[in-house]
Amino acid sequence: MAQPASRQPRWALFRGLEQFETRGETSGVGYCIAGPRPYALEFSNTADVICLLLGDINSNTKFEDDSEQSLVFLNESTAFHPRVGNVRVRADEVRYGFLAFSYANDFQHLIDDRGIEKQRLDGSRNNIRSDAIKFLARYAKERLQKHGRLQPLELQFLALGTYVETMRQLETASTVARGALSDREFALLCDYIEGNLEDKLSCADLSRAMNLPLRTIHESVKLRTGRS
């Protein structure tokens, strides 16, 4: 049974990762586990950070010098925040929570001989999805629900899998121009619609879920399907 989302006052003060009780370091990877509670989070990351989403998070979010916007972090996806960046998230509705991993240089060099400078230049990327990411999120969620914690070896496994699969998805993302949805983004849109058919979906909901202008979604769907 799905755990109900929680709410907090929109005026809550922003705090860093120290607000989450479960955090630490294992074999070159820092980790933080956030449960199903609303939060107001702001941090400047000195290392690459990847969040593994265990459930939907409805938020108002700001990256670097961009303006604050509504953003839905989708269930069983990852979010990549490159080093030397600033992230501010006011999450009013949180379902299940997330795991955040920060990766030291030595760890990255050990598992990957390729640089990720291009991915860093592209800035934060959200709602990165694949079957492997879905498996990792479901594994973490099931273990936390049954046992309330994760063993160090499990955290290492999750951190490694989350890093490798997120980088693979960013590297293999379609080179379709940003004026159109990539294959991955179109599949993500279809998954979101199918998962919310019982709700009264609006165009604004789709725009927020995809973190893209509505015009981009409209034109891309028409291009692919011939329908508006």
C-alpha positions as CSV (number, residue, x, y, z in Angstrom):
1,M,0.0,0.0,0.0
2,A,1.4,3.4,-1.0
3,Q,2.5,5.6,1.9
4,P,0.6,8.8,1.9
5,A,2.5,12.0,0.9
6,S,3.1,14.6,3.6
7,R,3.0,18.3,3.5
8,Q,4.9,21.1,5.2
9,P,4.4,24.9,5.4
10,R,5.7,26.6,2.2
11,W,7.6,29.1,4.4
12,A,9.8,26.4,6.0
13,L,13.5,27.5,6.4
14,F,16.0,26.0,4.0
15,R,18.6,23.7,5.6
16,G,21.4,21.6,4.3
17,L,21.8,17.8,4.1
18,E,22.3,17.7,7.9
19,Q,18.5,17.8,8.3
20,F,18.4,14.2,7.3
21,E,19.3,11.8,10.1
22,T,20.7,8.9,8.1
23,R,23.9,10.0,6.3
24,G,27.6,8.9,6.2
25,E,30.4,7.7,4.0
26,T,31.4,4.3,2.6
27,S,34.3,3.5,0.3
28,G,34.6,6.9,-1.3
29,V,30.9,7.6,-1.5
30,G,28.9,9.9,0.7
31,Y,25.3,9.1,1.2
32,C,22.2,10.6,2.6
33,I,18.8,8.9,3.1
34,A,15.6,11.0,3.2
35,G,12.3,9.6,4.3
36,P,8.7,10.5,3.2
37,R,8.6,13.9,4.9
38,P,8.5,17.3,3.3
39,Y,11.7,19.3,3.4
40,A,13.3,22.6,2.3
41,L,16.9,21.8,1.1
42,E,19.7,24.0,-0.2
43,F,23.3,23.0,-0.7
44,S,26.3,23.8,-2.8
45,N,27.9,20.6,-4.0
46,T,31.7,20.2,-4.2
47,A,31.3,16.7,-5.6
48,D,29.0,15.2,-8.2
49,V,25.7,14.2,-6.6
50,I,23.1,11.7,-7.9
51,C,19.8,11.3,-6.2
52,L,17.9,8.0,-6.5
53,L,14.1,8.8,-6.2
54,L,12.0,6.2,-4.4
55,G,8.7,8.0,-5.1
56,D,7.3,11.1,-6.6
57,I,8.3,14.5,-5.1
58,N,6.3,17.6,-5.9
59,S,8.5,20.6,-5.5
60,N,9.6,24.1,-6.3
61,T,13.2,23.9,-7.4
62,K,16.0,26.2,-8.4
63,F,19.4,25.3,-9.9
64,E,22.3,27.7,-10.0
65,D,21.1,31.2,-11.1
66,D,17.9,29.9,-12.8
67,S,14.5,31.1,-11.5
68,E,12.5,28.9,-9.2
69,Q,10.1,26.6,-11.0
70,S,7.6,23.8,-10.2
71,L,9.2,20.4,-10.7
72,V,8.0,16.9,-10.2
73,F,10.9,14.5,-9.4
74,L,9.4,11.2,-10.8
75,N,9.2,7.9,-9.0
76,E,12.1,5.4,-9.7
77,S,14.3,7.9,-11.5
78,T,17.6,9.7,-10.8
79,A,18.6,13.3,-10.7
80,F,22.2,14.4,-11.5
81,H,23.7,17.5,-9.9
82,P,27.2,18.3,-11.0
83,R,29.9,19.6,-8.7
84,V,30.3,23.3,-8.1
85,G,26.6,23.9,-8.4
86,N,23.8,25.1,-6.2
87,V,20.6,23.3,-5.6
88,R,17.5,24.6,-3.8
89,V,14.4,22.3,-3.4
90,R,11.3,23.1,-1.5
91,A,9.4,19.7,-1.5
92,D,5.9,20.1,-0.3
93,E,4.7,16.5,-1.2
94,V,7.1,13.6,-0.7
95,R,6.3,9.9,-1.3
96,Y,8.9,7.5,0.1
97,G,11.9,9.8,-0.1
98,F,15.2,9.5,-1.9
99,L,18.9,8.4,-1.6
100,A,21.5,10.9,-2.4
101,F,25.1,9.9,-3.3
102,S,28.1,12.1,-3.6
103,Y,31.1,10.7,-5.5
104,A,34.8,11.5,-4.7
105,N,37.3,11.8,-7.6
106,D,39.1,8.6,-6.6
107,F,35.9,6.6,-6.7
108,Q,35.0,8.0,-10.1
109,H,38.4,7.3,-11.6
110,L,38.3,3.8,-10.2
111,I,35.1,2.8,-11.9
112,D,35.2,5.0,-15.0
113,D,38.2,5.9,-17.2
114,R,36.2,8.5,-19.1
115,G,35.7,12.0,-18.0
116,I,32.2,13.5,-17.5
117,E,33.1,17.1,-18.2
118,K,30.4,17.4,-20.8
119,Q,27.7,16.1,-18.5
120,R,28.8,18.6,-15.9
121,L,28.6,21.5,-18.4
122,D,25.0,20.5,-19.2
123,G,24.1,21.2,-15.6
124,S,21.5,19.4,-13.5
125,R,19.4,16.7,-15.2
126,N,16.3,15.3,-13.7
127,N,13.9,12.4,-14.2
128,I,16.5,10.1,-15.7
129,R,14.9,6.6,-16.1
130,S,15.7,3.1,-17.2
131,D,14.8,-0.4,-16.2
132,A,18.1,-0.7,-14.2
133,I,17.3,2.5,-12.3
134,K,13.8,1.3,-11.6
135,F,15.3,-2.0,-10.2
136,L,17.7,-0.1,-7.9
137,A,14.9,2.2,-6.6
138,R,12.6,-0.7,-5.9
139,Y,15.4,-2.7,-4.2
140,A,16.2,0.3,-1.9
141,K,12.6,1.0,-1.1
142,E,11.8,-2.6,-0.3
143,R,14.8,-2.9,2.0
144,L,14.1,0.3,3.8
145,Q,10.5,-0.6,4.3
146,K,11.3,-4.1,5.7
147,H,14.5,-3.3,7.7
148,G,14.6,0.4,8.1
149,R,18.2,0.7,7.1
150,L,20.7,-0.4,4.5
151,Q,24.0,-2.3,5.1
152,P,27.3,-0.7,3.9
153,L,27.7,-3.3,1.2
154,E,24.1,-2.5,-0.1
155,L,24.9,1.2,-0.1
156,Q,28.0,0.6,-2.1
157,F,26.1,-1.5,-4.6
158,L,23.4,1.1,-4.9
159,A,25.9,3.9,-5.3
160,L,27.8,2.1,-8.0
161,G,24.7,1.0,-9.9
162,T,23.2,4.5,-9.7
163,Y,26.3,6.2,-10.9
164,V,27.0,3.8,-13.8
165,E,23.4,3.7,-15.1
166,T,22.9,7.4,-14.7
167,M,26.0,8.2,-16.7
168,R,25.1,5.6,-19.3
169,Q,21.7,7.2,-19.8
170,L,23.2,10.7,-20.1
171,E,25.8,9.5,-22.5
172,T,23.4,7.7,-24.7
173,A,20.7,10.3,-24.7
174,S,19.4,11.0,-28.2
175,T,21.1,13.9,-30.0
176,V,17.7,15.2,-31.0
177,A,17.6,19.0,-30.8
178,R,16.2,20.4,-27.6
179,G,13.3,21.7,-29.7
180,A,11.9,18.1,-29.7
181,L,11.6,15.3,-27.2
182,S,14.3,12.6,-27.4
183,D,13.2,9.0,-27.5
184,R,13.9,8.7,-23.8
185,E,11.8,11.8,-23.0
186,F,8.9,10.7,-25.2
187,A,8.9,7.3,-23.4
188,L,9.0,9.1,-20.1
189,L,6.0,11.2,-21.1
190,C,4.0,8.1,-22.1
191,D,4.9,6.4,-18.8
192,Y,3.8,9.4,-16.8
193,I,0.4,9.6,-18.6
194,E,-0.2,5.9,-18.3
195,G,0.6,6.0,-14.6
196,N,-1.8,8.9,-13.9
197,L,-4.7,8.0,-16.2
198,E,-7.1,8.0,-13.2
199,D,-6.3,11.5,-12.3
200,K,-7.4,14.7,-14.1
201,L,-4.2,15.4,-16.0
202,S,-3.7,18.9,-17.3
203,C,-1.3,20.3,-19.8
204,A,0.4,22.1,-16.9
205,D,0.9,18.8,-15.2
206,L,2.7,17.4,-18.2
207,S,4.9,20.4,-18.5
208,R,5.9,20.2,-14.8
209,A,6.5,16.5,-14.9
210,M,8.8,16.7,-18.0
211,N,10.4,20.0,-16.8
212,L,9.9,21.3,-20.4
213,P,7.9,24.1,-22.0
214,L,4.4,23.0,-23.0
215,R,5.1,24.1,-26.6
216,T,8.0,21.6,-26.8
217,I,5.8,18.8,-25.6
218,H,2.9,19.8,-27.9
219,E,5.1,20.0,-31.1
220,S,7.0,16.9,-30.3
221,V,3.9,14.7,-29.8
222,K,2.4,16.1,-33.0
223,L,5.6,15.3,-34.9
224,R,5.7,11.7,-33.6
225,T,2.0,10.8,-33.7
226,G,0.4,13.2,-36.1
227,R,-2.0,14.2,-33.3
228,S,-2.0,17.2,-31.0
